C-alpha cells in the first residue's frame, strides 16, 4: 500500500484529500493556533460609533468609556 492509501498524508479534517488546494486551510489553522498581529485604523467624526464598532468586532470593551473633562476642569483655578 502507498502512504496516501494508508492515510498517512491525509488531513484529518478533510479525509482522503491531499493537494495544493488544501494549503489555505492549513495556513488558516496554523494562524488561528499560533495567533497573529494586525493593525486596524478606524477614522471618522466624533460621535459616529468608532469605539462601538471596535468593541463589537472584538466582543469586548477594548476602550472603556473615557471621561473627558470640560473646559473648566482642564485648568487649575488660581485667585
N, CA, C and O atoms as a GROMACS GRO file, in nm:
protein
  316
    1UNK      N    1   0.084  -0.120   0.000
    1UNK     CA    2   0.000   0.000   0.000
    1UNK      C    3   0.087   0.125   0.000
    1UNK      O    4   0.193   0.127   0.062
    2UNK      N    5   0.042   0.228  -0.070
    2UNK     CA    6   0.117   0.354  -0.069
    2UNK      C    7   0.082   0.432   0.057
    2UNK      O    8  -0.012   0.399   0.128
    3UNK      N    9   0.162   0.538   0.084
    3UNK     CA   10   0.136   0.620   0.203
    3UNK      C   11   0.000   0.687   0.196
    3UNK      O   12  -0.070   0.696   0.298
    4UNK      N   13  -0.040   0.734   0.079
    4UNK     CA   14  -0.170   0.801   0.065
    4UNK      C   15  -0.283   0.702   0.091
    4UNK      O   16  -0.384   0.738   0.151
    5UNK      N   17  -0.267   0.578   0.046
    5UNK     CA   18  -0.370   0.478   0.069
    5UNK      C   19  -0.378   0.440   0.216
    5UNK      O   20  -0.484   0.404   0.266
    6UNK      N   21  -0.265   0.448   0.287
    6UNK     CA   22  -0.265   0.418   0.429
    6UNK      C   23  -0.319   0.534   0.512
    6UNK      O   24  -0.346   0.518   0.631
    7UNK      N   25  -0.336   0.650   0.449
    7UNK     CA   26  -0.391   0.765   0.521
    7UNK      C   27  -0.288   0.845   0.597
    7UNK      O   28  -0.324   0.926   0.683
    8UNK      N   29  -0.159   0.826   0.568
    8UNK     CA   30  -0.056   0.896   0.642
    8UNK      C   31  -0.036   1.039   0.594
    8UNK      O   32   0.019   1.121   0.668
    9UNK      N   33  -0.078   1.072   0.472
    9UNK     CA   34  -0.061   1.207   0.420
    9UNK      C   35  -0.193   1.283   0.411
    9UNK      O   36  -0.199   1.388   0.348
   10UNK      N   37  -0.295   1.232   0.470
   10UNK     CA   38  -0.425   1.298   0.459
   10UNK      C   39  -0.450   1.386   0.579
   10UNK      O   40  -0.394   1.366   0.687
   11UNK      N   41  -0.534   1.483   0.560
   11UNK     CA   42  -0.573   1.576   0.664
   11UNK      C   43  -0.692   1.517   0.740
   11UNK      O   44  -0.788   1.475   0.677
   12UNK      N   45  -0.688   1.511   0.871
   12UNK     CA   46  -0.800   1.453   0.946
   12UNK      C   47  -0.930   1.530   0.927
   12UNK      O   48  -1.039   1.473   0.941
   13UNK      N   49  -0.920   1.660   0.894
   13UNK     CA   50  -1.042   1.739   0.874
   13UNK      C   51  -1.102   1.716   0.735
   13UNK      O   52  -1.222   1.731   0.717
   14UNK      N   53  -1.020   1.682   0.638
   14UNK     CA   54  -1.066   1.651   0.504
   14UNK      C   55  -1.007   1.518   0.462
   14UNK      O   56  -0.910   1.514   0.387
   15UNK      N   57  -1.064   1.407   0.510
   15UNK     CA   58  -1.007   1.275   0.486
   15UNK      C   59  -0.998   1.244   0.336
   15UNK      O   60  -1.092   1.270   0.260
   16UNK      N   61  -0.884   1.189   0.296
   16UNK     CA   62  -0.865   1.148   0.159
   16UNK      C   63  -0.829   1.261   0.065
   16UNK      O   64  -0.818   1.237  -0.056
   17UNK      N   65  -0.810   1.382   0.114
   17UNK     CA   66  -0.781   1.496   0.026
   17UNK      C   67  -0.640   1.546   0.051
   17UNK      O   68  -0.607   1.586   0.162
   18UNK      N   69  -0.558   1.544  -0.053
   18UNK     CA   70  -0.421   1.594  -0.046
   18UNK      C   71  -0.400   1.683  -0.167
   18UNK      O   72  -0.441   1.648  -0.278
   19UNK      N   73  -0.335   1.799  -0.147
   19UNK     CA   74  -0.306   1.883  -0.263
   19UNK      C   75  -0.283   2.027  -0.226
   19UNK      O   76  -0.301   2.067  -0.110
   20UNK      N   77  -0.244   2.106  -0.326
   20UNK     CA   78  -0.217   2.247  -0.304
   20UNK      C   79  -0.345   2.324  -0.271
   20UNK      O   80  -0.338   2.428  -0.205
   21UNK      N   81  -0.458   2.276  -0.314
   21UNK     CA   82  -0.584   2.345  -0.285
   21UNK      C   83  -0.614   2.346  -0.136
   21UNK      O   84  -0.694   2.428  -0.090
   22UNK      N   85  -0.553   2.256  -0.060
   22UNK     CA   86  -0.574   2.250   0.084
   22UNK      C   87  -0.482   2.345   0.160
   22UNK      O   88  -0.498   2.362   0.281
   23UNK      N   89  -0.386   2.409   0.091
   23UNK     CA   90  -0.290   2.498   0.155
   23UNK      C   91  -0.355   2.615   0.229
   23UNK      O   92  -0.313   2.643   0.342
   24UNK      N   93  -0.455   2.685   0.174
   24UNK     CA   94  -0.519   2.793   0.251
   24UNK      C   95  -0.579   2.746   0.383
   24UNK      O   96  -0.574   2.817   0.483
   25UNK      N   97  -0.636   2.626   0.384
   25UNK     CA   98  -0.691   2.571   0.509
   25UNK      C   99  -0.581   2.547   0.611
   25UNK      O  100  -0.600   2.572   0.730
   26UNK      N  101  -0.467   2.498   0.565
   26UNK     CA  102  -0.355   2.474   0.656
   26UNK      C  103  -0.302   2.604   0.714
   26UNK      O  104  -0.273   2.612   0.833
   27UNK      N  105  -0.289   2.707   0.629
   27UNK     CA  106  -0.241   2.837   0.675
   27UNK      C  107  -0.339   2.896   0.776
   27UNK      O  108  -0.297   2.953   0.877
   28UNK      N  109  -0.468   2.884   0.749
   28UNK     CA  110  -0.571   2.936   0.841
   28UNK      C  111  -0.562   2.867   0.976
   28UNK      O  112  -0.562   2.934   1.080
   29UNK      N  113  -0.556   2.734   0.977
   29UNK     CA  114  -0.548   2.660   1.103
   29UNK      C  115  -0.422   2.697   1.180
   29UNK      O  116  -0.425   2.713   1.302
   30UNK      N  117  -0.310   2.711   1.109
   30UNK     CA  118  -0.184   2.745   1.175
   30UNK      C  119  -0.189   2.885   1.235
   30UNK      O  120  -0.143   2.904   1.348
   31UNK      N  121  -0.245   2.982   1.163
   31UNK     CA  122  -0.251   3.118   1.216
   31UNK      C  123  -0.348   3.130   1.332
   31UNK      O  124  -0.323   3.207   1.425
   32UNK      N  125  -0.457   3.055   1.330
   32UNK     CA  126  -0.550   3.057   1.443
   32UNK      C  127  -0.486   2.993   1.565
   32UNK      O  128  -0.503   3.042   1.677
   33UNK      N  129  -0.414   2.885   1.544
   33UNK     CA  130  -0.349   2.816   1.656
   33UNK      C  131  -0.236   2.900   1.714
   33UNK      O  132  -0.222   2.912   1.836
   34UNK      N  133  -0.155   2.959   1.626
   34UNK     CA  134  -0.037   3.035   1.669
   34UNK      C  135  -0.073   3.176   1.713
   34UNK      O  136  -0.008   3.232   1.801
   35UNK      N  137  -0.174   3.235   1.653
   35UNK     CA  138  -0.210   3.374   1.680
   35UNK      C  139  -0.143   3.465   1.578
   35UNK      O  140  -0.046   3.426   1.513
   36UNK      N  141  -0.194   3.584   1.566
   36UNK     CA  142  -0.136   3.678   1.470
   36UNK      C  143  -0.162   3.820   1.518
   36UNK      O  144  -0.246   3.844   1.605
   37UNK      N  145  -0.091   3.912   1.459
   37UNK     CA  146  -0.098   4.052   1.498
   37UNK      C  147  -0.137   4.134   1.376
   37UNK      O  148  -0.091   4.107   1.265
   38UNK      N  149  -0.222   4.233   1.396
   38UNK     CA  150  -0.260   4.320   1.286
   38UNK      C  151  -0.289   4.459   1.340
   38UNK      O  152  -0.309   4.479   1.460
   39UNK      N  153  -0.292   4.555   1.250
   39UNK     CA  154  -0.320   4.694   1.284
   39UNK      C  155  -0.451   4.734   1.217
   39UNK      O  156  -0.473   4.705   1.099
   40UNK      N  157  -0.536   4.799   1.292
   40UNK     CA  158  -0.665   4.843   1.241
   40UNK      C  159  -0.680   4.991   1.269
   40UNK      O  160  -0.658   5.036   1.382
   41UNK      N  161  -0.717   5.067   1.168
   41UNK     CA  162  -0.738   5.210   1.187
   41UNK      C  163  -0.880   5.243   1.145
   41UNK      O  164  -0.923   5.212   1.034
   42UNK      N  165  -0.953   5.306   1.236
   42UNK     CA  166  -1.090   5.349   1.208
   42UNK      C  167  -1.092   5.501   1.220
   42UNK      O  168  -1.051   5.557   1.321
   43UNK      N  169  -1.139   5.565   1.115
   43UNK     CA  170  -1.137   5.711   1.109
   43UNK      C  171  -1.279   5.762   1.089
   43UNK      O  172  -1.357   5.704   1.013
   44UNK      N  173  -1.311   5.870   1.157
   44UNK     CA  174  -1.441   5.932   1.138
   44UNK      C  175  -1.462   6.046   1.235
   44UNK      O  176  -1.382   6.067   1.327
   45UNK      N  177  -1.569   6.117   1.214
   45UNK     CA  178  -1.601   6.230   1.301
   45UNK      C  179  -1.641   6.180   1.439
   45UNK      O  180  -1.674   6.063   1.459
   46UNK      N  181  -1.638   6.272   1.532
   46UNK     CA  182  -1.674   6.241   1.670
   46UNK      C  183  -1.821   6.200   1.678
   46UNK      O  184  -1.908   6.262   1.616
   47UNK      N  185  -1.848   6.096   1.755
   47UNK     CA  186  -1.986   6.055   1.780
   47UNK      C  187  -2.047   5.965   1.676
   47UNK      O  188  -2.168   5.943   1.678
   48UNK      N  189  -1.969   5.910   1.584
   48UNK     CA  190  -2.024   5.824   1.479
   48UNK      C  191  -2.024   5.676   1.515
   48UNK      O  192  -2.080   5.596   1.442
   49UNK      N  193  -1.961   5.638   1.627
   49UNK     CA  194  -1.963   5.499   1.672
   49UNK      C  195  -1.838   5.420   1.640
   49UNK      O  196  -1.844   5.298   1.627
   50UNK      N  197  -1.725   5.487   1.629
   50UNK     CA  198  -1.600   5.416   1.600
   50UNK      C  199  -1.564   5.320   1.713
   50UNK      O  200  -1.530   5.204   1.688
   51UNK      N  201  -1.571   5.366   1.836
   51UNK     CA  202  -1.539   5.280   1.951
   51UNK      C  203  -1.639   5.166   1.962
   51UNK      O  204  -1.602   5.054   1.997
   52UNK      N  205  -1.765   5.193   1.934
   52UNK     CA  206  -1.868   5.090   1.938
   52UNK      C  207  -1.840   4.983   1.834
   52UNK      O  208  -1.858   4.864   1.861
   53UNK      N  209  -1.796   5.023   1.716
   53UNK     CA  210  -1.761   4.928   1.611
   53UNK      C  211  -1.647   4.837   1.655
   53UNK      O  212  -1.655   4.715   1.639
   54UNK      N  213  -1.542   4.895   1.711
   54UNK     CA  214  -1.427   4.817   1.756
   54UNK      C  215  -1.468   4.722   1.868
   54UNK      O  216  -1.431   4.605   1.867
   55UNK      N  217  -1.545   4.771   1.964
   55UNK     CA  218  -1.591   4.687   2.074
   55UNK      C  219  -1.678   4.573   2.023
   55UNK      O  220  -1.672   4.462   2.076
   56UNK      N  221  -1.760   4.598   1.922
   56UNK     CA  222  -1.846   4.493   1.865
   56UNK      C  223  -1.764   4.389   1.789
   56UNK      O  224  -1.794   4.270   1.797
   57UNK      N  225  -1.662   4.433   1.717
   57UNK     CA  226  -1.580   4.340   1.641
   57UNK      C  227  -1.508   4.240   1.730
   57UNK      O  228  -1.497   4.122   1.696
   58UNK      N  229  -1.460   4.287   1.844
   58UNK     CA  230  -1.381   4.202   1.932
   58UNK      C  231  -1.459   4.149   2.052
   58UNK      O  232  -1.401   4.085   2.139
   59UNK      N  233  -1.589   4.176   2.055
   59UNK     CA  234  -1.678   4.126   2.161
   59UNK      C  235  -1.625   4.158   2.300
   59UNK      O  236  -1.640   4.078   2.393
   60UNK      N  237  -1.565   4.274   2.316
   60UNK     CA  238  -1.515   4.318   2.445
   60UNK      C  239  -1.507   4.469   2.445
   60UNK      O  240  -1.520   4.532   2.340
   61UNK      N  241  -1.485   4.526   2.559
   61UNK     CA  242  -1.476   4.670   2.573
   61UNK      C  243  -1.328   4.708   2.574
   61UNK      O  244  -1.270   4.727   2.680
   62UNK      N  245  -1.268   4.717   2.455
   62UNK     CA  246  -1.125   4.748   2.446
   62UNK      C  247  -1.094   4.887   2.498
   62UNK      O  248  -0.993   4.909   2.564
   63UNK      N  249  -1.181   4.979   2.468
   63UNK     CA  250  -1.162   5.117   2.513
   63UNK      C  251  -1.282   5.156   2.598
   63UNK      O  252  -1.384   5.201   2.545
   64UNK      N  253  -1.272   5.140   2.730
   64UNK     CA  254  -1.385   5.176   2.815
   64UNK      C  255  -1.416   5.324   2.802
   64UNK      O  256  -1.331   5.404   2.761
   65UNK      N  257  -1.538   5.359   2.836
   65UNK     CA  258  -1.580   5.499   2.826
   65UNK      C  259  -1.485   5.588   2.902
   65UNK      O  260  -1.457   5.564   3.020
   66UNK      N  261  -1.436   5.688   2.835
   66UNK     CA  262  -1.343   5.782   2.897
   66UNK      C  263  -1.420   5.906   2.940
   66UNK      O  264  -1.512   5.950   2.872
   67UNK      N  265  -1.381   5.960   3.052
   67UNK     CA  266  -1.441   6.085   3.100
   67UNK      C  267  -1.353   6.199   3.050
   67UNK      O  268  -1.236   6.209   3.087
   68UNK      N  269  -1.410   6.283   2.968
   68UNK     CA  270  -1.336   6.396   2.913
   68UNK      C  271  -1.378   6.519   2.992
   68UNK      O  272  -1.494   6.560   2.987
   69UNK      N  273  -1.284   6.580   3.063
   69UNK     CA  274  -1.321   6.697   3.144
   69UNK      C  275  -1.359   6.815   3.055
   69UNK      O  276  -1.308   6.831   2.944
   70UNK      N  277  -1.449   6.896   3.106
   70UNK     CA  278  -1.489   7.015   3.034
   70UNK      C  279  -1.379   7.120   3.040
   70UNK      O  280  -1.273   7.095   3.098
   71UNK      N  281  -1.403   7.235   2.981
   71UNK     CA  282  -1.303   7.342   2.977
   71UNK      C  283  -1.269   7.389   3.118
   71UNK      O  284  -1.154   7.423   3.145
   72UNK      N  285  -1.366   7.393   3.208
   72UNK     CA  286  -1.342   7.440   3.344
   72UNK      C  287  -1.254   7.342   3.421
   72UNK      O  288  -1.178   7.384   3.508
   73UNK      N  289  -1.263   7.214   3.393
   73UNK     CA  290  -1.187   7.113   3.466
   73UNK      C  291  -1.045   7.097   3.417
   73UNK      O  292  -0.964   7.033   3.484
   74UNK      N  293  -1.011   7.154   3.302
   74UNK     CA  294  -0.878   7.133   3.248
   74UNK      C  295  -0.776   7.237   3.296
   74UNK      O  296  -0.656   7.220   3.274
   75UNK      N  297  -0.822   7.342   3.359
   75UNK     CA  298  -0.731   7.445   3.409
   75UNK      C  299  -0.741   7.454   3.560
   75UNK      O  300  -0.850   7.448   3.618
   76UNK      N  301  -0.627   7.469   3.624
   76UNK     CA  302  -0.627   7.488   3.769
   76UNK      C  303  -0.670   7.632   3.797
   76UNK      O  304  -0.624   7.727   3.733
   77UNK      N  305  -0.759   7.646   3.892
   77UNK     CA  306  -0.812   7.779   3.923
   77UNK      C  307  -0.719   7.848   4.022
   77UNK      O  308  -0.691   7.794   4.129
   78UNK      N  309  -0.673   7.966   3.987
   78UNK     CA  310  -0.588   8.044   4.075
   78UNK      C  311  -0.654   8.179   4.098
   78UNK      O  312  -0.706   8.241   4.005
   79UNK      N  313  -0.651   8.222   4.221
   79UNK     CA  314  -0.712   8.352   4.254
   79UNK      C  315  -0.607   8.447   4.305
   79UNK      O  316  -0.638   8.561   4.338
   0.00000   0.00000   0.00000
